[in-house]
């Protein structure tokens, strides 16, 4: 593998700066928008939790993708405790157990 060489650029007052510093100057990165994962976690952290339908509406994912996210990302990768509550009438609500 070849090493990349940093070229020097002469500034107006005779000072030298690396080329990358010249190109990055003046560029401000915009604030990153929330990811779909963060949107889902915000909904799941609410006291009432969220239904699969609410998560689908918030992300545009299909039902099997939402369930895969809950099992794979929330439970396995992030290691969070996911509670599932089924009221007598109405859809199942999922929420993340708060650390007490």
HELIX and SHEET records of a PDB file:
HELIX    1   1 UNK A   19  UNK A   24  1                                   6    
HELIX    2   2 UNK A   36  UNK A   44  1                                   9    
HELIX    3   3 UNK A   52  UNK A   59  1                                   8    
HELIX    4   4 UNK A   63  UNK A   69  1                                   7    
HELIX    5   5 UNK A   70  UNK A   77  3                                   8    
SHEET    1   A 2 UNK A   8  UNK A  10  0                                        
SHEET    2   A 2 UNK A  16  UNK A  18 -1                                        
SHEET    1   B 3 UNK A  50  UNK A  51  0                                        
SHEET    2   B 3 UNK A  92  UNK A  96 -1                                        
SHEET    3   B 3 UNK A  82  UNK A  86 -1                                        
END                                                                             
